[in-house]
Amino acid sequence: MGQNRSGSWTFLTNHSHVLLCLLRDPSVRIRDIAREVDITERAVQRIIADLDESGYIERIRDGRNNTYRVFTDLHLRHPIEKHKTISDLVKMVFGESPQ
């Protein structure tokens, strides 16, 4: 008992992890997000599509690459935290700035 099984689960979802990666580096590659979040590139693509369709991000095409704008004034989705915004999440994880 009391063993650290840190890799078995996390408090934040993959959606929040991807969103935080996009905030930290708006031009980050899907491959790099997948590596950092420890999910497949296809899963990252689905999450980005979810975030885009829900209005949390905007994809801006820059040649062959994408840049992402995150709307930090929007509220979180779950009833427990819906009174908090993306900005509140960022402050909790990164402090005032994701950099």
TIFI-811994 format. One record per atom (N, C-alpha, C): residue number from 1; residue in one letter; x, y, z. Coordinates in nm, 2 decimals, padded with zeros to 4 digits. Atoms other than C-alpha are relative to their C-alpha. Layout:
PT seq type      x      y      z
PT NUM    a      X      Y      Z
...
! end
This chain:
PT seq type      x      y      z
PT   1    m  00.08 -00.12  00.00
PT   1    m  00.00  00.00  00.00
PT   1    m  00.09  00.12  00.00
PT   2    g -00.07 -00.13  00.00
PT   2    g  00.10  00.36 -00.05
PT   2    g  00.10  00.01 -00.11
PT   3    q -00.09 -00.01  00.11
PT   3    q  00.30  00.29 -00.36
PT   3    q -00.05  00.11 -00.10
PT   4    n  00.03 -00.10  00.09
PT   4    n  00.32  00.57 -00.61
PT   4    n -00.03 -00.06 -00.14
PT   5    r  00.04  00.04  00.14
PT   5    r  00.13  00.47 -00.93
PT   5    r -00.04  00.12 -00.08
PT   6    s  00.03 -00.13  00.06
PT   6    s  00.15  00.81 -01.09
PT   6    s -00.04 -00.02 -00.15
PT   7    g  00.04  00.01  00.14
PT   7    g  00.11  00.68 -01.45
PT   7    g -00.13 -00.06 -00.02
PT   8    s  00.13  00.07  00.02
PT   8    s -00.22  00.50 -01.39
PT   8    s -00.12  00.09 -00.03
PT   9    w  00.12 -00.09  00.02
PT   9    w -00.45  00.80 -01.39
PT   9    w  00.05  00.15  00.03
PT  10    t -00.03 -00.13 -00.02
PT  10    t -00.44  01.18 -01.38
PT  10    t -00.13  00.08  00.04
PT  11    f  00.11 -00.08 -00.04
PT  11    f -00.67  01.45 -01.24
PT  11    f -00.06  00.08 -00.11
PT  12    l  00.05 -00.07  00.12
PT  12    l -00.70  01.64 -01.57
PT  12    l -00.02 -00.09 -00.12
PT  13    t  00.03  00.08  00.12
PT  13    t -00.84  01.50 -01.89
PT  13    t  00.10  00.02 -00.11
PT  14    n -00.08 -00.02  00.12
PT  14    n -00.66  01.46 -02.22
PT  14    n -00.04  00.12 -00.07
PT  15    h  00.04 -00.12  00.06
PT  15    h -00.87  01.74 -02.35
PT  15    h  00.07  00.12  00.06
PT  16    s -00.06 -00.12 -00.06
PT  16    s -00.74  01.98 -02.09
PT  16    s  00.15  00.00 -00.02
PT  17    h -00.14  00.01  00.02
PT  17    h -00.38  01.85 -02.14
PT  17    h  00.03  00.06 -00.14
PT  18    v -00.02 -00.05  00.14
PT  18    v -00.41  01.92 -02.52
PT  18    v -00.02  00.15  00.00
PT  19    l  00.03 -00.14 -00.01
PT  19    l -00.56  02.26 -02.45
PT  19    l  00.12  00.08  00.06
PT  20    l -00.11 -00.06 -00.06
PT  20    l -00.28  02.35 -02.22
PT  20    l  00.13  00.00 -00.08
PT  21    c -00.11  00.00  00.10
PT  21    c -00.02  02.25 -02.48
PT  21    c -00.02  00.10 -00.10
PT  22    l  00.03 -00.10  00.10
PT  22    l -00.19  02.47 -02.73
PT  22    l  00.02  00.14  00.05
PT  23    l -00.02 -00.13 -00.06
PT  23    l -00.18  02.76 -02.49
PT  23    l  00.15  00.03  00.02
PT  24    r -00.14 -00.02 -00.03
PT  24    r  00.18  02.71 -02.40
PT  24    r  00.08  00.03 -00.13
PT  25    d -00.06 -00.02  00.13
PT  25    d  00.28  02.70 -02.77
PT  25    d -00.10 -00.01 -00.11
PT  26    p  00.11  00.00  00.09
PT  26    p  00.01  02.80 -03.02
PT  26    p  00.04 -00.06 -00.14
PT  27    s -00.04  00.06  00.13
PT  27    s  00.21  02.66 -03.32
PT  27    s  00.06 -00.14  00.02
PT  28    v -00.06  00.13 -00.03
PT  28    v  00.30  02.33 -03.15
PT  28    v -00.06 -00.11 -00.11
PT  29    r  00.04  00.11  00.09
PT  29    r  00.29  02.02 -03.38
PT  29    r -00.08 -00.11  00.07
PT  30    i  00.08  00.11 -00.06
PT  30    i  00.03  01.74 -03.32
PT  30    i  00.09 -00.11  00.05
PT  31    r -00.09  00.10 -00.04
PT  31    r  00.32  01.50 -03.30
PT  31    r  00.06  00.03  00.14
PT  32    d -00.06 -00.04 -00.13
PT  32    d  00.47  01.69 -03.01
PT  32    d -00.10  00.00  00.11
PT  33    i  00.11  00.01 -00.10
PT  33    i  00.14  01.72 -02.83
PT  33    i -00.02 -00.15  00.04
PT  34    a  00.02  00.15 -00.02
PT  34    a  00.09  01.34 -02.87
PT  34    a  00.11 -00.05  00.09
PT  35    r -00.11  00.05 -00.08
PT  35    r  00.43  01.27 -02.72
PT  35    r -00.01  00.06  00.14
PT  36    e  00.01 -00.06 -00.13
PT  36    e  00.38  01.51 -02.43
PT  36    e -00.12 -00.05  00.08
PT  37    v  00.12  00.05 -00.07
PT  37    v  00.03  01.40 -02.34
PT  37    v  00.00 -00.15  00.01
PT  38    d -00.01  00.14  00.00
PT  38    d  00.12  01.04 -02.41
PT  38    d -00.13 -00.07 -00.05
PT  39    i  00.12  00.05  00.07
PT  39    i -00.17  00.97 -02.65
PT  39    i  00.04 -00.01 -00.15
PT  40    t -00.03  00.01  00.15
PT  40    t -00.18  00.89 -03.03
PT  40    t -00.02  00.14 -00.07
PT  41    e  00.02 -00.12  00.08
PT  41    e -00.16  01.16 -03.29
PT  41    e -00.15  00.01 -00.04
PT  42    r  00.14  00.00  00.04
PT  42    r -00.51  01.06 -03.40
PT  42    r -00.09  00.05  00.11
PT  43    a  00.07 -00.04 -00.12
PT  43    a -00.64  01.11 -03.05
PT  43    a  00.01  00.15  00.02
PT  44    v -00.02 -00.14 -00.01
PT  44    v -00.49  01.46 -03.05
PT  44    v -00.08  00.07 -00.11
PT  45    q  00.08 -00.05  00.11
PT  45    q -00.66  01.53 -03.39
PT  45    q -00.14  00.01  00.04
PT  46    r  00.14  00.01 -00.05
PT  46    r -00.99  01.42 -03.24
PT  46    r -00.03  00.11  00.10
PT  47    i  00.02 -00.10 -00.11
PT  47    i -00.95  01.64 -02.93
PT  47    i  00.00  00.14 -00.06
PT  48    i  00.00 -00.13  00.06
PT  48    i -00.85  01.94 -03.14
PT  48    i -00.13  00.03 -00.07
PT  49    a  00.13 -00.02  00.07
PT  49    a -01.16  01.89 -03.36
PT  49    a -00.11  00.02  00.10
PT  50    d  00.10 -00.03 -00.10
PT  50    d -01.37  01.87 -03.04
PT  50    d  00.01  00.14  00.05
PT  51    l -00.02 -00.14 -00.06
PT  51    l -01.22  02.19 -02.90
PT  51    l -00.04  00.10 -00.10
PT  52    d  00.03 -00.09  00.11
PT  52    d -01.26  02.36 -03.24
PT  52    d -00.16  00.01 -00.02
PT  53    e  00.15  00.01  00.03
PT  53    e -01.63  02.25 -03.29
PT  53    e -00.07  00.06  00.12
PT  54    s  00.06 -00.06 -00.12
PT  54    s -01.71  02.36 -02.93
PT  54    s  00.03  00.14  00.02
PT  55    g -00.03 -00.14 -00.01
PT  55    g -01.56  02.70 -02.98
PT  55    g  00.10  00.04  00.10
PT  56    y -00.10 -00.03 -00.10
PT  56    y -01.28  02.67 -02.73
PT  56    y  00.13  00.05 -00.07
PT  57    i -00.12 -00.04  00.08
PT  57    i -01.01  02.71 -03.00
PT  57    i -00.04  00.04 -00.14
PT  58    e  00.01 -00.04  00.15
PT  58    e -00.97  02.86 -03.35
PT  58    e  00.13 -00.05 -00.06
PT  59    r -00.12  00.04  00.08
PT  59    r -00.74  02.69 -03.60
PT  59    r  00.03  00.10 -00.11
PT  60    i -00.04 -00.10  00.10
PT  60    i -00.55  02.94 -03.81
PT  60    i  00.10 -00.07 -00.09
PT  61    r -00.09  00.06  00.09
PT  61    r -00.39  02.79 -04.12
PT  61    r  00.11  00.09 -00.04
PT  62    d -00.12 -00.08  00.03
PT  62    d -00.03  02.91 -04.18
PT  62    d  00.08 -00.08 -00.09
PT  63    g -00.07  00.09  00.10
PT  63    g  00.09  02.75 -04.50
PT  63    g -00.04 -00.14  00.03
PT  64    r  00.03  00.14 -00.03
PT  64    r  00.12  02.38 -04.42
PT  64    r -00.02 -00.03  00.15
PT  65    n  00.01  00.02 -00.15
PT  65    n  00.11  02.44 -04.04
PT  65    n -00.13  00.07  00.05
PT  66    n  00.10 -00.06 -00.07
PT  66    n -00.16  02.54 -03.80
PT  66    n  00.05  00.08  00.12
PT  67    t -00.02 -00.07 -00.12
PT  67    t -00.16  02.80 -03.53
PT  67    t -00.13  00.00  00.07
PT  68    y  00.13  00.02 -00.08
PT  68    y -00.42  02.78 -03.25
PT  68    y -00.02  00.12  00.09
PT  69    r  00.04 -00.11 -00.09
PT  69    r -00.60  03.06 -03.07
PT  69    r -00.10 -00.07  00.10
PT  70    v  00.08  00.06 -00.11
PT  70    v -00.75  02.95 -02.73
PT  70    v -00.08  00.11  00.06
PT  71    f  00.09 -00.10 -00.05
PT  71    f -01.05  03.14 -02.60
PT  71    f -00.01 -00.02  00.15
PT  72    t -00.01  00.03 -00.14
PT  72    t -00.96  03.16 -02.23
PT  72    t -00.11  00.06  00.09
PT  73    d  00.11 -00.06 -00.08
PT  73    d -01.27  03.35 -02.12
PT  73    d -00.12 -00.09  00.00
PT  74    l  00.11  00.09  00.00
PT  74    l -01.49  03.05 -02.19
PT  74    l  00.00 -00.09  00.12
PT  75    h  00.01  00.08 -00.12
PT  75    h -01.62  02.84 -01.91
PT  75    h  00.02 -00.15 -00.02
PT  76    l -00.02  00.14  00.00
PT  76    l -01.53  02.48 -01.83
PT  76    l -00.13 -00.07 -00.01
PT  77    r  00.12  00.06  00.04
PT  77    r -01.79  02.22 -01.93
PT  77    r -00.07 -00.08  00.11
PT  78    h  00.06  00.09 -00.10
PT  78    h -01.85  01.99 -01.63
PT  78    h -00.07  00.08  00.11
PT  79    p  00.08 -00.08 -00.10
PT  79    p -02.12  02.10 -01.38
PT  79    p  00.08  00.04  00.13
PT  80    i -00.07 -00.03 -00.12
PT  80    i -01.87  02.08 -01.09
PT  80    i  00.09  00.13 -00.02
PT  81    e -00.09 -00.12  00.02
PT  81    e -01.63  02.34 -01.25
PT  81    e -00.05  00.10 -00.10
PT  82    k  00.05 -00.09  00.10
PT  82    k -01.86  02.52 -01.49
PT  82    k  00.01  00.15  00.04
PT  83    h -00.01 -00.14 -00.05
PT  83    h -01.83  02.84 -01.28
PT  83    h  00.14  00.05 -00.02
PT  84    k -00.14 -00.04  00.02
PT  84    k -01.45  02.85 -01.37
PT  84    k  00.02  00.01 -00.15
PT  85    t -00.03 -00.02  00.14
PT  85    t -01.30  02.96 -01.70
PT  85    t  00.13 -00.07 -00.04
PT  86    i -00.13  00.05  00.05
PT  86    i -01.01  02.83 -01.92
PT  86    i  00.11  00.08  00.07
PT  87    s -00.10 -00.09 -00.06
PT  87    s -00.82  03.13 -01.78
PT  87    s  00.03 -00.05  00.15
PT  88    d -00.02  00.05 -00.14
PT  88    d -00.87  02.99 -01.42
PT  88    d  00.08 -00.13  00.00
PT  89    l -00.08  00.13  00.01
PT  89    l -00.74  02.65 -01.53
PT  89    l  00.15  00.03 -00.03
PT  90    v -00.14 -00.04  00.04
PT  90    v -00.43  02.82 -01.69
PT  90    v  00.07  00.05  00.13
PT  91    k -00.06 -00.05 -00.12
PT  91    k -00.37  03.01 -01.37
PT  91    k  00.04 -00.11  00.10
PT  92    m -00.02  00.11 -00.09
PT  92    m -00.40  02.69 -01.16
PT  92    m  00.13 -00.08 -00.04
PT  93    v -00.11  00.09  00.05
PT  93    v -00.15  02.50 -01.38
PT  93    v  00.13  00.08 -00.02
PT  94    f -00.12 -00.08  00.04
PT  94    f  00.09  02.77 -01.51
PT  94    f  00.03  00.12  00.08
PT  95    g -00.01 -00.13 -00.06
PT  95    g  00.04  03.07 -01.29
PT  95    g -00.07  00.10 -00.09
PT  96    e  00.07 -00.10  00.08
PT  96    e -00.05  03.39 -01.47
PT  96    e  00.02 -00.02 -00.15
PT  97    s -00.03  00.01  00.14
PT  97    s  00.11  03.29 -01.80
PT  97    s  00.05 -00.15 -00.03
PT  98    p -00.04  00.14  00.03
PT  98    p  00.15  02.95 -01.98
PT  98    p  00.15 -00.01 -00.05
PT  99    q -00.13  00.01  00.05
PT  99    q  00.50  03.04 -02.09
PT  99    q  00.10 -00.04  00.10
! end
